Amino acid sequence: MATKMLRANVAIYAAYPEAFADAANPTVAELNDPDFVKNISCAIEDSYTLNMTDSDSDDSISICDIGDVQTPTFYNYEASLDGFRDEDPDAAGVYNLFFDLFKNPDVPFILIKRIGKPQGDPWTVGDIASLYEVITDNPVDLLGDNEMIRLGARFKSTGNVNVNRTIAA
């Protein structure tokens, strides 16, 4: 019998680029550094987007090609996170952390998604992570009748992505 994975087994982190000596190969120690890698999972509304999308491709063919050809040229991804706002702007909590991280445009981050472990668990060797390098865009205030007020963090992709990376020592 198959077992379903629950939302509580998905965590999203925002890391400053300087958190990693080599962003393509982050270490457990780097990922567990609370000064540079922030767990923002509990501030994010469930309708987030942080995934790969269809790749751009080149469909040029040569006279030797028998049929249609598509060669991936750019791996596309999209990132859009809606975070809840705290009633007290001075409160120390994850809602204000989310707001403070993403309230300004043109700030570089590496967004990290880990699937398969509870959100509060520390990183360990063998964890699988997807890392998306982004730059913040202008945030959007999300307001609606009888809805929680949220900050819509929007991002521009840089093209640097590392999906389903197994974390080594």
SEROGU-634350 format. One record per residue (C-alpha): residue number from 0; residue in one letter; x, y, z. Coordinates in steps of 0.02 Angstrom, whole numbers, plus 50000, padded with zeros to 5 digits. Each point is the difference from the previous one (the first is absolute). Layout:
<recs>
NUM|a|X|Y|Z
...
</recs>
This chain:
<recs>
0|m|50000|50000|50000
1|a|50067|50172|49953
2|t|50020|50136|50130
3|k|49959|50180|49961
4|m|50115|50141|50051
5|l|49920|50140|50101
6|r|50026|50188|49984
7|a|50092|49999|50166
8|n|50136|49904|49910
9|v|50040|50146|49884
10|a|50113|50141|50059
11|i|50053|50159|49911
12|y|50153|50098|50048
13|a|50070|50168|49943
14|a|50190|50006|49996
15|y|50115|50144|49970
16|p|50117|49960|49855
17|e|50152|50022|50112
18|a|49937|49854|50106
19|f|50087|49876|49886
20|a|50181|49981|49946
21|d|49930|49906|49849
22|a|49812|50024|49975
23|a|49995|49848|49885
24|n|50063|49891|50143
25|p|49933|50065|50166
26|t|50058|49913|50158
27|v|49898|49948|50152
28|a|50092|50127|50107
29|e|49961|50141|49878
30|l|49816|49952|49987
31|n|49983|49994|50190
32|d|50076|50174|50025
33|p|49856|50108|50067
34|d|50092|50162|49959
35|f|49997|49966|49813
36|v|49863|49870|49970
37|k|49825|50042|50063
38|n|49857|49876|50016
39|i|49849|50098|49937
40|s|49883|49852|49977
41|c|49870|50047|50129
42|a|49978|50175|49929
43|i|49956|49939|49824
44|e|49823|49976|49941
45|d|49970|49827|49927
46|s|49976|50065|49821
47|y|50184|50038|49972
48|t|50095|49968|49839
49|l|50180|49939|50005
50|n|50026|49877|49860
51|m|50076|49964|49832
52|t|49898|50046|49846
53|d|50018|49952|49818
54|s|50175|50026|49932
55|d|50037|50115|49856
56|s|50061|49899|49854
57|d|50079|50014|49830
58|d|49910|49903|49863
59|s|50126|50031|49862
60|i|50026|49845|49896
61|s|50142|49945|49888
62|i|49984|49904|49839
63|c|50051|49844|50098
64|d|49854|50009|50122
65|i|49859|49880|49957
66|g|49862|50089|50097
67|d|49968|50147|50114
68|v|50138|50042|50121
69|q|49992|50100|50161
70|t|50155|50040|50098
71|p|49977|50083|50171
72|t|50087|50168|50004
73|f|49943|50077|50165
74|y|49924|49917|50151
75|n|49857|50109|50060
76|y|49929|50011|50174
77|e|49878|50112|50088
78|a|49992|50064|50177
79|s|49855|50088|50083
80|l|49970|49996|50187
81|d|49855|50079|50094
82|g|50042|50030|50182
83|f|49885|50046|50142
84|r|50020|50170|50084
85|d|50011|50021|50189
86|e|49882|50119|50086
87|d|50148|50065|50102
88|p|50136|50060|49881
89|d|50126|49996|50143
90|a|49965|49820|50054
91|a|50142|49876|49987
92|g|49927|49861|49894
93|v|50003|49913|49833
94|y|49867|50114|49923
95|n|50106|50156|50027
96|l|50157|49905|49948
97|f|49915|49959|49834
98|f|49948|50182|49978
99|d|50174|50067|50042
100|l|50086|49880|49881
101|f|49892|50036|49848
102|k|49933|50178|50021
103|n|50131|50078|49885
104|p|50035|49969|49816
105|d|50167|49945|49926
106|v|50062|49897|50147
107|p|50081|49833|49955
108|f|49949|49840|50089
109|i|50010|49814|49977
110|l|49830|49923|50036
111|i|50015|49821|50060
112|k|49863|49869|50003
113|r|50022|49840|50099
114|i|49871|49862|49986
115|g|49988|49846|50108
116|k|50041|50058|50177
117|p|49901|50098|50129
118|q|50024|50188|49982
119|g|50091|50026|50165
120|d|50127|49861|49979
121|p|50181|50053|49973
122|w|50088|49960|49836
123|t|50094|49835|49996
124|v|50109|49908|49875
125|g|49890|49918|49868
126|d|49861|50130|50003
127|i|49938|50049|49828
128|a|49982|50183|49957
129|s|49958|50108|49851
130|l|50088|50168|49993
131|y|49933|50144|49896
132|e|50103|50158|49983
133|v|49888|50153|49990
134|i|49998|50188|50015
135|t|49853|50082|50088
136|d|49879|50099|49893
137|n|49879|50130|50062
138|p|49891|49921|50136
139|v|49811|50005|49990
140|d|49881|50033|50144
141|l|49863|49868|49994
142|l|49837|50064|50073
143|g|49828|49921|49993
144|d|49837|50004|50093
145|n|50003|49884|50150
146|e|50176|49941|49956
147|m|50164|50011|50093
148|i|50112|50139|49935
149|r|50151|49931|49909
150|l|50158|50059|49914
151|g|50019|49928|49827
152|a|50186|49972|49975
153|r|50039|49993|49815
154|f|50166|49949|49927
155|k|50102|50010|49841
156|s|50097|49843|49958
157|t|50186|50009|49965
158|g|50010|49835|49907
159|n|50101|49915|50137
160|v|49903|49851|50064
161|n|50047|49836|50082
162|v|49854|49880|50014
163|n|49993|49844|50110
164|r|50177|50020|50064
165|t|50054|49872|50131
166|i|50087|50092|50141
167|a|50172|49933|50044
168|a|50104|50036|50154
</recs>
